[in-house]
């Protein structure tokens, strides 16, 4: 499935050149590259706010809070890495 997805993304630019819409594809790609860091920052902020309850308050559990934040950062980092890799291949 991943191989098929990667192949489809890799061939998207060649299809765009054939159809004469290469400029449109490049504009969309530039827009995604501009907006992506903002969206990522919002996701990190929301994730921290959901996990902040483990650090503060009456039922504070430092170990559980740190574990959840680390898992969240690892998952978000993997998503960012994959997305960045795919963007560099396609365009």
C-alpha positions as CSV (number, residue, x, y, z in Angstrom):
1,X,0.0,0.0,0.0
2,X,2.8,2.4,0.9
3,X,4.7,1.6,-2.2
4,X,1.6,2.3,-4.3
5,X,1.0,5.6,-2.5
6,X,4.6,6.6,-3.1
7,X,4.5,5.6,-6.7
8,X,1.3,7.7,-7.3
9,X,2.8,10.7,-5.6
10,X,6.0,10.3,-7.6
11,X,4.1,10.2,-10.9
12,X,1.8,13.1,-10.1
13,X,4.3,15.7,-11.4
14,X,4.8,13.9,-14.7
15,X,1.1,13.7,-15.2
16,X,0.9,17.4,-14.5
17,X,3.5,18.2,-17.1
18,X,1.6,16.1,-19.7
19,X,-1.6,17.9,-18.9
20,X,0.0,21.4,-18.9
21,X,-0.9,22.1,-15.3
22,X,2.6,22.1,-13.9
23,X,2.3,25.7,-12.6
24,X,-0.9,24.9,-10.7
25,X,0.7,21.9,-9.1
26,X,3.7,24.0,-8.1
27,X,1.5,26.7,-6.6
28,X,-0.4,24.1,-4.5
29,X,2.9,22.6,-3.4
30,X,4.3,26.0,-2.4
31,X,1.1,26.7,-0.4
32,X,1.3,23.4,1.4
33,X,4.9,24.1,2.2
34,X,4.0,27.5,3.6
35,X,1.0,26.4,5.7
36,X,2.5,23.1,7.0
37,X,4.7,24.6,9.8
38,X,1.8,26.6,11.1
39,X,-0.5,23.6,11.2
40,X,2.3,21.6,12.9
41,X,2.7,24.2,15.5
42,X,-1.0,24.2,16.3
43,X,-1.0,20.4,16.6
44,X,2.0,20.5,19.0
45,X,0.2,23.2,21.1
46,X,-3.0,21.3,21.3
47,X,-1.1,18.1,22.1
48,X,0.7,19.8,24.9
49,X,-2.5,21.3,26.3
50,X,-4.2,17.9,26.4
51,X,-1.2,16.5,28.2
52,X,-0.6,19.4,30.6
53,X,-3.1,18.1,33.0
54,X,-0.7,15.3,34.0
55,X,1.9,17.9,35.1
56,X,-0.3,20.2,37.2
57,X,-3.2,19.9,39.6
58,X,-4.1,17.6,42.4
59,X,-3.6,14.4,40.5
60,X,-0.3,15.3,38.9
61,X,1.7,12.3,37.6
62,X,5.1,13.5,36.2
63,X,6.0,10.1,34.8
64,X,2.7,9.6,33.0
65,X,2.9,13.2,31.6
66,X,6.4,12.8,30.3
67,X,5.6,9.4,28.8
68,X,2.6,10.8,26.9
69,X,4.4,13.9,25.7
70,X,7.3,11.7,24.4
71,X,4.9,9.4,22.6
72,X,3.1,12.4,21.1
73,X,6.4,13.9,19.9
74,X,7.6,10.6,18.4
75,X,4.3,10.1,16.4
76,X,4.2,13.8,15.3
77,X,7.9,13.6,14.3
78,X,7.3,10.5,12.2
79,X,4.4,12.1,10.4
80,X,6.5,15.3,9.8
81,X,9.4,13.2,8.5
82,X,7.3,11.2,6.1
83,X,5.5,14.3,4.8
84,X,8.7,16.2,4.3
85,X,10.3,13.2,2.5
86,X,7.3,12.8,0.2
87,X,7.3,16.6,-0.6
88,X,10.9,16.5,-1.5
89,X,10.4,13.5,-3.8
90,X,7.3,14.8,-5.6
91,X,8.3,18.3,-6.4
